[in-house]
Amino acid sequence: RPSLQSVVLHTHFNALASREPQSFPNLFPPDQPAQPFSSDNQSNKMTQTEQTAVNRARSQASDAMQKLREYESLADRKLSEYKALNTLEEQTGVKKTRTSAVCAVLFFLVFFDFGAQFIVNLVGFVYPAYRSLKALESPSIRDDEKWLTYWVVFGFANVIEYFRDTLTAIVPFYDLVKLSILLWLYLPFTNGADEVYKQAIQPAFQMLTTGRVKQSGNGPNVQSSKSATLQD
């Protein structure tokens, strides 16, 4: 037999179910008119918005590049006053503004010791190695002499690096000084490696091999061309 509680609940439920939906406005809200929806219109709207954003970004990038070119042109006119930078541009084929920017970044990183030792060693090796490979492919032997002289001096500098701890204690900003010296050794308008060879390495080598120093200031003796060397 059903209990009294079950009968009461059943009767109450039937009474609720018999009422009209309007009696429960919160439970049975009136039908809302359907909103028109078109996937094509929505897609076109999104496409137009994205296209507008892309066009705006392109316009901003174009304006930024135009200003950058103007600044570069102004800097190029200022740097043209320095003969050494003009010579460097002629011999390397790289704009003086870009060369100056790279040097400024390198000096900044080395000065604040952001990988200073690695950067200095990289500067002393990468460009000279590239120019040495180019020299091997060229018919002239003068560039061979230049870079062979540099590598001899660079080798002596690496021997001195054995005392790096002592040098860093004596020389302030040692890595910055070393970077400057390496650039001085191989830059075309300084060619310091030739001076170091003639003033220090060549006399020492002659003293060790012949017992006397020859009075010669012309640097290493070389033939005028590789073809002449091969014929000999």
C-alpha positions, 0 to 999 in steps of 0.5 A: 500500500502506498504511504500517506506521504506518497499520496500527498506528493502525487496529488501536489504534483498533479495539481502543479502539472494541471496549471497553465504555463502562464502561471509560471512565467519564470519557468516558461518564458515566452518565445523570443524572436529568432535572431537572423544569422548568416555565416557568410555575413559573419565571416565577411565581417571578421575578414574585413576587421582582420584586413583593416588590422593588417593594413594598419600594421603594414602602414605603421611598418612602412612609416617606421622603415621610412624614418629608419632610412632617413636616420641612416641617411643622416648618419651616413652624411655625418660619418662621411666626414671620417676618412677611415670609415670611408676607406673601410666602406670601400674595402669591405663593401659594407655601409659605414652606418652598419659597420659603426652600429655593429661596432657600437653594439660589440663595444657595449656588450664587452664593456658591460661583460655580456659574454665579453671573452666569447665576443672578443675571440669571435671578432678576432677569428670570424672576419679574418678567417673569412678574408683569409679564405677569400685571399686564397681564392684571389690571384694576388699574393699581397692579401695572403701576406696580410692575413698570414701576418695577422695570424702570426700576430694572433698566435703570439697574442694567444700565447700571452693569453695564458697569463690572462688572470694576471693581465685582467688584474693589471689592465682595467677593462682588459676585454675591451682593450683586447677587442680594440687591439684586434680590430686595430690589427686587421682593419684595412686603414690601420693594418696594425699586424704589419707594424707588430710584425716588423717592429717586434716579431721579425727582429726577434725571429731574425735574431733567433735564426741568424744571430743578427737583425737585418735592417729591413722595414718592408715586412715579409718578402713575397712575390708579386703574384701567386703565378710567379711563385708557382713558376719558381 
